[in-house]
Amino acid sequence: MGLFSKKQKEYPKMPKGDYEPVLRCSICTGEQVLCAREKNSNQLHEIMLIKSPAQLEGFCAANGISQEDIEKVY
């Protein structure tokens, strides 16, 4: 391991239970926040801020979710 080696990125896990992944998007700024939505109450719990498409791909790969399954909410 070198002195300036890149640290392996760890992505947060989706909560267990009746949650589905949702991408909350801002119309004005384009900011995207990945959230977990409760199926019963539709309450959103923020998981992480998405700064690049690579972050979304990494999260999906770490949790076994396809990007097509993530609904966008404005």
C-alpha positions in Angstrom: 0.0 0.0 0.0 1.4 3.3 -1.1 1.4 6.6 0.8 -1.0 8.2 -1.6 -3.2 5.2 -2.6 -6.9 5.8 -3.2 -9.2 4.7 -0.5 -11.9 2.2 -1.5 -15.3 4.0 -1.6 -18.0 2.6 0.7 -21.6 3.4 -0.1 -24.4 3.5 2.4 -26.8 0.6 2.6 -30.6 0.8 1.9 -32.6 0.4 5.1 -34.3 -3.0 5.7 -38.0 -3.3 5.6 -40.7 -1.6 3.5 -38.4 1.0 1.8 -37.9 1.8 -1.9 -35.1 3.9 -3.4 -36.2 7.3 -4.7 -34.1 10.1 -6.3 -35.3 13.5 -5.2 -34.3 16.1 -7.9 -34.4 19.9 -7.7 -35.9 21.6 -10.7 -33.9 24.8 -10.2 -30.4 23.7 -9.3 -30.3 20.1 -10.6 -29.3 18.8 -7.2 -30.1 15.1 -6.7 -30.5 13.4 -3.3 -30.9 9.7 -3.0 -33.7 8.8 -0.5 -35.4 5.8 1.0 -39.2 6.2 0.9 -41.4 4.3 3.3 -44.1 2.4 1.3 -46.8 2.9 4.0 -46.4 6.7 4.8 -44.4 8.0 1.8 -42.0 9.6 4.2 -38.5 10.3 2.7 -35.3 9.5 4.5 -32.2 11.0 2.9 -29.3 8.6 2.3 -26.7 10.5 0.3 -26.1 13.5 -2.0 -25.4 12.4 -5.6 -22.7 14.5 -7.1 -21.9 12.4 -10.2 -23.5 9.6 -12.2 -20.6 7.3 -11.0 -21.8 7.7 -7.4 -25.3 6.6 -8.4 -23.8 3.6 -10.3 -21.6 2.7 -7.3 -24.6 2.8 -4.9 -26.7 0.7 -7.1 -23.9 -1.9 -7.5 -23.3 -2.0 -3.8 -27.0 -2.6 -3.0 -28.0 -4.8 -6.0 -30.5 -2.2 -7.4 -30.8 -1.3 -11.0 -31.0 2.4 -11.9 -34.2 1.9 -13.8 -35.9 0.9 -10.5 -35.2 4.2 -8.9 -38.1 6.7 -9.3 -37.4 10.4 -9.7 -39.4 12.8 -7.6 -39.5 16.5 -8.2 
